[in-house]
Amino acid sequence: MFTGIVQGTAPIIAIEAKKNLCTHYVRLPTSLLLNLDIGASIAHNGCCLTVTNIADDVVSFDLMQVTLQLTNLGAIKVGDEVNLERPASLKTEIGGHMMSGHIIGTAELSKIVTSENNRQIWFSLPNRALMKYILHKGYIGVDGISLTVSEVADDRFCVHLIPETLRRTTLGKKRLGASVNIEIDSQTQAIIDTVERVLSARHRA
């Protein structure tokens, strides 16, 4: 499990393409290397990946075909940076919200409104069926960042970012048309799906 509080960013220094598999090599900051073992999990842009090898500060991760297709990691190039977070522990302060690292799809950055000490960013969801899970003032994971939904309109939603979030994550460098990974709040999804099942059962009765 993760909290959506990004602990650092790091560049992809090499990509090895194989049949139905891709290996990313990332140069991790020292703070994320402490007690890191092969088999451990690290979220990349919110997507939970497994450590497959450690060579000094270069750590490798294997990405299956479905991960490459479902997330924005399939479009990553050498030199691109990713948001990183190691799993939460029992001693972790939950500053964001509980996240699984399971991406449900991507959204497109469609509008940026910048004002003093604030940036409003709008995202469009290609899969409109997912919009029912995105609620005003609800939680959402965007490239692994725990954010609060500010507004919802049709197939779009927006968030507000403070300077610290822009500085600590890759969102500050995103431009119009950029693809971001989306993880919806699991509790919201469970409630909505349960209500829909109950109402559907009553309708059939």
PyMOL commands that set and color helices and strands:
alter all, ss='L'
color gray80, all
select helices_A, chain A and resi 30-33+65-70+72-75+128-133+163-168+170-173+186-204
alter helices_A, ss='H'
color red, helices_A
select strands_A, chain A and resi 8-18+21-27+41-44+47-55+58-64+81-85+105-115+118-124+139-142+145-148+151-153+156-161+179-184
alter strands_A, ss='S'
color yellow, strands_A
deselect
rebuild
show_as cartoon
